[in-house]
Amino acid sequence: MAKISVEDLKRIKEKTSQESSLRGGETTVKVTVHMGTCGIAAGARSVMNTLLEEKAESNRTDIKIVAAGCLGMCSSEPNITVEIVGQEPIVYKKMDPNKTRQVFRRHILKGEVQTDFALGKG
Ligand code: FES
């Protein structure tokens, strides 16, 4: 197997951070669905599908929906993190399609944090 040099790692890191940076492009909102094994078992796939449907209906091309690993908080899965440029990230817990729709329509589209489902900031 070929060895990866420090330079290679730097290039990979740069590329990844540019792609995931909210400030780096057209993305102003990033929604992460935490899809570890327990997240998936708890229903993260239906949360992801709901987000993709809501995004399609909203016609907002600046919203990015991504899947990532778990946060290490099994008891609060499915979790999602909402990051809006210029605001602190909010983690939502125990999401289902209805709560997801509410978060999408009120927080993402109108800027109203849904504190009832919020696990925390950051
Ligand atoms: S396995 Fe990662 S939060 Fe449960």
Residues whose N, C-alpha, C, O or C-beta is under 5 A from the ligand:
A	BS01	FES	G36 T37 C38 C70 L71 G72 M73 C74
